[in-house]
């Protein structure tokens, strides 16, 4: 049964502070290890390095799980390979780490290794993406509401195109990942009843090259004139689509409008430049919240099962106002 994160605690203030660098690690990351003051050894299983978002997330996690904050971090990036990521978690268990943090590449297939961590009495915190395993198998999850992000993107599209017949192609995120599944679900719900027709949909694996290759295929199949809208599950794929559209002689943002998710700097710059038309943010700066959860769990404190961060969205004008002051 898929666990949907509709309860839990929404934190905007704490993250907003950290996002602007005004926060202090003392309130979440903490100075020094657990209450006992010992260094905390944490295994962090990251997805890989597939996008600008992922780079910002990794940087945030490494800054929060620093030696000065009382941690010894064992870091693994699984190059978007779910089997390799599970092997990394098993390695953390055999190393006897104090806690494990996972950004799960895909939602399924986690029951066995999470049970092995529980049997070894090693608490697991999920950051960013979610899993379909029972929530009894992890202490807490901190991240974003991907379905809501999809709804926000779809509502913009439905408003932008109204009752005008619109042919849309979708650049999907990693197959089987929570953001890909939930962003699709939310967007489809939001455009229900509109005149937007999804004529094609394919994964670009959240990468710029993947988005470019898939968009090149769509353009060969439908032509610039046969596509009105691109819904990209992340900015990196949208940026790849921009390259493909321009190479085909089209004008991105005009001949073919683009709506995307993440709001990383390169995506926001393309929005300012009018090559993307609307972006929903997905804040990657989760490190301090994840570090705070690890310390709370190890100190025997009760933590929320879901801690999710509110999203915002940007038009071209709004992006121009904030792009120079953003933390990523
Ligand atoms: C979302 C995150 C997604 C981003 C992509 O929280 O898991 O993975 O949207 C990233 O850019 O690759």
Boltz pocket constraint, residues with backbone or C-beta under 6 A from the ligand:
constraints:
  - pocket:
      binder: B
      contacts: [[A, 50], [A, 51], [A, 52], [A, 53], [A, 54], [A, 128], [A, 129], [A, 144], [A, 179], [A, 205], [A, 206], [A, 233], [A, 234], [A, 235], [A, 236], [A, 261], [A, 262], [A, 282]]
      max_distance: 6.0
